[in-house]
C-alpha cells in the first residue's frame, strides 16, 4: 500500500486596491444598467408598464420570480458540472457566484462581457484564460442545443398547423364551423387566419376540440391536429426524460466524475479496505464534511452494500464509490485525484 500526499495549491488573494477597483467597476455597471432600464421605460411609456405590472397579483409575481430563480440556479449548477468536468477545483458556491455575476455584463455586444468569469477563475484558481475558455464554450453550446431542439419542434408544429389549416380551408370544410354564420343564419367561411388560429389552439390545448362543431372533415382535422400536438409535446418530454434517465443511469453505475475536493482517494479493493476506511474515519473525526472516494474495478452498488454492512458509524466522513480500473489513467480521473488531499494505492 502506498500513500501520496497531494498538497492543494493556495488560492491567490487579490490586493485590496484591486478589490476596490472591481467593486467600483461593478457599481458603475449596475448604475448603467439601471439607467438603461429607466430610459427604456421612459421611451415605451412608464405608466403603461406600471399598469401592466400592477395587474399581476402578489402570488403571480412571486411565482414568476421563483421560476426565474430556479432557471438560473439550474443553469448555474450546469456551469458547476462543466467546471468539474474541466478539472477545476472550485466549489459550488464559487461557480454559482461566477455564473450569476457574469450576467452583469449581459448587455455587452454578443454578451462577450460574460467572459469576465474567466478572469475571476484565473484570480481564484490560477488557471490561464486558454484553459478556462472551453467552459464558456460548453455553456454557450448547451444553450444553443436547447434552443435548437425547441426551434426544431416549433418548426414542425408550424408546418403541421399550416398544412392542416390550408387543407381544410381549400376543401371548404370550415364553412359554418363552430357556429360561424352571417346575419341571416347562413354558414359562412371564417377565413384562413381564423382557421389557422383554431388549429393552433387545438395543438396547444387538447381539450379545446371538445366543443368543435361543423362538417365531418373539419372535426376529423381538428382531432388529428390535436393528436399531433400531443405527439410533439410527448417528443419534448421524451427528450428531457431520456437525458435525465441517462444521467441517473450514469450515477447508478458509478461512472460520473466526483465533484469533491480535499478528499482522500483509495485506488483498488480487497478485504483489508474496511480497516483502511475505518482508520481514515477515525482520523477525520475532528474534521467536518470529510470524503473518502474509492475507485475499484467492481460494481458500485456491491461496494456500497459491503461498506454499509461492515462499517456502521462513519462519523463526519462520507464514502463515495466509483467503478473503474485503478490502472487506467482516464478512469482514475473520475475520482478527481488532482484536487484530492491524498491518494492511497491499495493492492491485495
matplotlib code that plots the C-alpha trace (Angstrom):
import matplotlib.pyplot as plt

x = [0.0, 1.4, 0.2, 0.9, 0.1, -1.0, -0.9, -3.6, -2.3, -3.1, -5.5, -4.0, -5.5, -6.4, -4.9, -7.3, -6.8, -7.8, -10.9, -11.9, -11.4, -13.6, -16.2, -16.4, -16.5, -19.4, -21.2, -20.7, -22.1, -25.2, -25.7, -25.5, -27.9, -30.4, -30.1, -30.7, -33.8, -35.1, -34.5, -36.3, -39.3, -39.4, -39.3, -42.0, -44.2, -43.7, -47.4, -48.3, -45.5, -46.6, -50.2, -49.2, -47.1, -49.9, -52.2, -50.1, -51.1, -48.5, -48.7, -48.3, -45.3, -43.7, -44.3, -42.7, -39.7, -39.4, -39.4, -36.8, -34.6, -34.9, -34.0, -30.8, -29.9, -30.2, -28.0, -25.5, -25.5, -24.8, -21.9, -20.6, -20.8, -18.9, -16.3, -15.8, -15.6, -12.9, -10.9, -11.4, -11.3, -13.9, -16.8, -20.5, -20.9, -17.9, -19.3, -22.8, -21.2, -19.2, -22.1, -24.7, -22.1, -21.4, -24.9, -23.9, -22.1, -25.0, -25.7, -22.4, -22.4, -22.7, -22.6, -18.8, -18.6, -19.7, -16.1, -15.3, -16.0, -12.7, -10.9, -12.4, -11.4, -7.9, -7.7, -9.1, -7.5, -4.5, -5.8, -5.0, -7.7, -6.8, -7.6, -10.9, -12.2, -13.8, -16.0, -17.7, -17.9, -19.6, -22.1, -23.0, -23.2, -25.6, -27.8, -27.7, -28.5, -31.6, -32.7, -32.1, -34.4, -37.1, -36.8, -37.0, -40.2, -41.5, -40.9, -42.5, -45.5, -45.9, -45.7, -48.2, -50.6, -50.3, -50.7, -53.9, -55.4, -54.7, -56.1, -59.4, -59.8, -59.2, -61.7, -64.3, -64.7, -64.6, -67.8, -70.1, -67.7, -68.2, -71.3, -69.9, -72.9, -73.9, -76.7, -79.3, -78.0, -76.3, -73.0, -70.0, -66.3, -64.5, -61.3, -57.9, -56.4, -59.3, -58.8, -55.1, -56.0, -58.4, -55.7, -53.1, -55.4, -56.1, -52.3, -51.7, -54.8, -56.3, -59.4, -60.4, -61.6, -64.4, -66.6, -65.9, -68.9, -69.1, -68.5, -67.1, -63.9, -63.4, -64.0, -61.6, -58.9, -59.2, -58.9, -55.8, -54.1, -54.8, -53.1, -50.2, -49.9, -49.9, -47.2, -44.9, -45.3, -44.5, -41.4, -40.2, -40.9, -39.2, -36.0, -36.0, -36.7, -34.1, -31.5, -32.4, -32.5, -29.1, -27.7, -29.3, -28.0, -24.5, -24.8, -26.1, -23.2, -20.7, -19.2, -19.8, -17.0, -16.6, -17.2, -15.4, -12.1, -9.7, -10.9, -8.9, -8.8, -8.4, -7.5, -8.2, -10.2, -9.6, -10.8, -8.4, -10.0, -12.5, -9.7, -8.2, -11.5, -12.2, -8.7, -9.4, -12.8, -11.2, -8.5, -11.2, -13.4, -12.4, -13.0, -16.3, -17.6, -14.8, -15.0, -13.4, -13.5, -13.0, -12.2, -12.2, -13.0, -16.2, -19.9, -20.7, -23.8, -21.9, -19.2, -21.7, -23.6, -20.4, -19.3, -22.7, -22.7, -19.2, -18.9, -21.8, -20.5, -19.0, -19.0, -18.2, -17.0, -18.9, -17.8, -18.2, -17.7, -16.9, -16.5, -13.3, -9.9, -7.3, -4.6, -6.3, -5.4, -8.6, -10.8, -8.7, -9.7, -13.2, -12.1, -10.8, -7.4, -6.0, -8.0, -7.6, -5.7, -4.1, -4.2, -3.8, -2.8, -4.3, -3.0, -4.1]
y = [0.0, 3.4, 6.8, 10.0, 13.4, 16.0, 19.4, 21.8, 24.9, 28.0, 30.4, 33.7, 36.6, 39.8, 43.1, 45.5, 48.1, 45.6, 44.7, 48.3, 48.9, 45.8, 47.0, 50.4, 48.8, 46.6, 49.5, 51.5, 48.6, 48.3, 52.1, 51.9, 49.0, 51.0, 54.0, 51.8, 50.3, 53.8, 55.0, 52.1, 52.6, 56.3, 55.6, 52.9, 54.7, 54.2, 54.5, 51.7, 49.5, 50.2, 49.4, 46.0, 45.2, 46.2, 43.7, 40.9, 39.6, 39.1, 35.4, 35.6, 37.9, 35.6, 32.6, 34.3, 35.3, 31.8, 30.2, 32.6, 31.9, 28.2, 28.6, 30.5, 28.1, 25.1, 26.8, 27.7, 24.0, 23.1, 25.6, 23.9, 20.4, 21.7, 23.2, 19.9, 18.1, 20.5, 19.7, 23.0, 22.7, 25.4, 24.8, 25.0, 28.4, 29.8, 28.6, 30.0, 33.3, 33.4, 32.4, 34.8, 37.6, 37.3, 38.4, 41.9, 42.0, 40.6, 44.0, 43.9, 43.2, 39.5, 39.0, 39.0, 40.7, 37.5, 36.3, 38.2, 34.9, 33.6, 36.5, 35.6, 32.0, 33.0, 35.1, 32.3, 29.2, 30.5, 28.9, 30.8, 32.0, 29.4, 26.6, 28.0, 29.3, 25.8, 26.3, 29.3, 27.5, 24.4, 26.6, 28.5, 25.3, 23.8, 26.9, 26.6, 22.9, 23.5, 26.3, 24.1, 21.4, 23.9, 25.6, 22.3, 21.3, 24.8, 24.5, 21.1, 22.4, 25.4, 23.3, 20.9, 23.7, 25.4, 22.2, 21.1, 24.6, 25.0, 21.6, 22.0, 25.7, 24.8, 21.9, 24.2, 22.0, 25.1, 26.7, 27.2, 25.5, 26.3, 28.3, 30.9, 32.3, 35.5, 37.8, 35.6, 32.4, 31.0, 29.2, 31.2, 30.7, 32.1, 32.8, 31.3, 33.2, 32.1, 28.5, 28.7, 30.1, 27.3, 24.8, 26.4, 26.3, 22.6, 22.0, 23.8, 22.6, 19.2, 20.0, 22.7, 20.3, 19.1, 21.9, 21.7, 21.7, 21.6, 19.3, 15.8, 16.7, 19.7, 17.8, 15.0, 17.5, 19.1, 15.7, 14.9, 18.2, 17.6, 14.2, 15.9, 18.4, 15.7, 13.8, 16.9, 17.5, 13.8, 14.1, 17.1, 15.2, 12.1, 14.1, 15.6, 12.3, 10.4, 12.9, 12.6, 8.8, 8.7, 10.8, 8.7, 5.5, 7.0, 7.9, 4.4, 2.7, 5.0, 6.4, 10.1, 12.3, 13.1, 16.8, 16.9, 18.4, 17.9, 14.3, 11.0, 8.7, 4.9, 3.0, -0.7, -3.1, -6.0, -7.3, -5.1, -2.0, -1.9, -1.5, 1.3, 3.1, 2.8, 4.3, 7.2, 7.8, 7.8, 10.3, 12.6, 12.5, 16.0, 17.4, 18.4, 17.0, 14.7, 12.5, 9.2, 8.2, 4.5, 3.6, -0.1, -2.4, -3.6, -2.8, 0.4, -1.0, -4.0, -1.9, 0.3, -2.7, -4.2, -1.0, -0.4, -3.8, -3.7, 0.0, 1.3, 4.5, 6.9, 10.0, 13.0, 11.1, 10.4, 7.4, 7.7, 4.6, 4.7, 1.9, 1.9, 0.5, 1.8, 1.3, 3.3, 7.0, 8.1, 6.2, 7.3, 10.9, 10.0, 10.2, 13.8, 12.9, 16.3, 18.0, 15.3, 15.7, 12.2, 9.2, 5.6, 3.0, -0.2, -3.6, -7.1]
z = [0.0, -0.9, 0.1, -1.9, -0.4, -2.9, -1.4, -2.7, -4.3, -2.4, -3.9, -4.7, -2.8, -4.7, -3.3, -1.6, -4.3, -7.0, -5.0, -4.6, -8.3, -9.1, -6.7, -8.3, -11.8, -10.8, -9.2, -12.4, -14.5, -12.2, -12.5, -16.3, -16.3, -14.1, -16.3, -19.4, -17.8, -16.8, -20.4, -21.8, -19.5, -20.4, -24.1, -24.0, -21.5, -17.8, -17.0, -19.4, -18.0, -14.4, -15.3, -16.8, -13.7, -11.4, -13.0, -11.5, -8.1, -5.4, -5.8, -9.6, -9.2, -6.6, -8.8, -11.8, -9.7, -8.3, -11.7, -12.9, -9.9, -10.4, -14.0, -13.2, -10.3, -12.6, -15.2, -12.5, -11.5, -15.1, -15.1, -11.9, -13.5, -16.6, -14.4, -12.6, -15.9, -17.0, -13.8, -11.9, -8.1, -7.5, -5.1, -6.0, -4.2, -6.2, -9.5, -8.8, -7.8, -11.1, -13.2, -11.8, -11.5, -15.2, -16.0, -15.0, -18.4, -20.4, -22.0, -23.9, -27.6, -28.2, -24.4, -24.7, -21.3, -19.7, -20.3, -17.1, -15.4, -16.9, -15.2, -11.9, -12.3, -13.1, -10.0, -7.7, -9.3, -11.2, -14.5, -17.6, -19.9, -22.5, -20.1, -18.8, -22.2, -23.0, -20.0, -21.6, -24.9, -23.4, -21.6, -24.7, -26.7, -24.2, -24.5, -28.3, -28.2, -26.1, -28.4, -31.4, -30.0, -29.2, -32.6, -34.4, -32.6, -33.2, -37.0, -37.1, -35.2, -37.5, -40.7, -39.3, -38.3, -41.7, -43.6, -41.8, -41.9, -45.6, -46.5, -44.7, -45.8, -49.5, -49.5, -47.8, -44.6, -42.4, -43.7, -40.8, -38.4, -34.7, -35.4, -37.8, -39.7, -41.4, -40.3, -41.9, -40.2, -43.3, -42.7, -44.0, -44.4, -41.3, -43.3, -43.5, -40.5, -38.2, -39.4, -38.5, -35.1, -34.4, -35.5, -33.2, -30.2, -30.7, -30.8, -27.5, -25.6, -26.5, -24.5, -27.0, -29.6, -27.3, -28.4, -32.2, -34.5, -38.2, -41.2, -40.5, -42.3, -40.1, -36.9, -38.1, -39.0, -35.5, -34.0, -36.0, -35.2, -31.5, -31.7, -33.5, -30.7, -28.1, -30.1, -30.3, -26.5, -25.9, -28.0, -25.9, -22.7, -24.1, -24.9, -21.4, -19.6, -21.8, -20.7, -17.0, -17.2, -18.9, -16.2, -13.4, -15.1, -15.2, -11.5, -10.6, -12.4, -10.7, -13.9, -13.1, -12.0, -8.3, -7.6, -4.2, -3.3, -0.4, -0.2, 0.1, -2.9, -2.5, -5.6, -5.5, -3.4, -1.1, 2.2, 4.1, 2.7, 5.5, 8.0, 6.0, 5.7, 9.5, 10.3, 7.9, 9.5, 13.0, 11.7, 10.2, 13.4, 14.4, 10.9, 9.3, 6.0, 5.0, 2.0, 1.0, -2.7, -3.5, -7.2, -7.9, -10.8, -9.2, -9.2, -7.4, -5.7, -4.4, -2.9, -1.2, 0.2, 1.6, 3.2, 4.7, 6.2, 7.6, 8.7, 10.7, 12.2, 9.7, 11.9, 9.8, 6.8, 3.6, 1.5, -2.3, -4.6, -8.3, -10.7, -12.9, -13.4, -10.9, -13.6, -16.3, -16.2, -17.9, -15.4, -12.4, -13.4, -12.3, -8.7, -9.1, -7.8, -8.9, -6.2, -3.5, -0.3, -0.5, -2.8, -1.4, -3.9, -2.4, -3.5, -2.4]

ax = plt.figure().add_subplot(projection="3d")
ax.plot(x, y, z, "-o")
ax.set_aspect("equal")
plt.show()
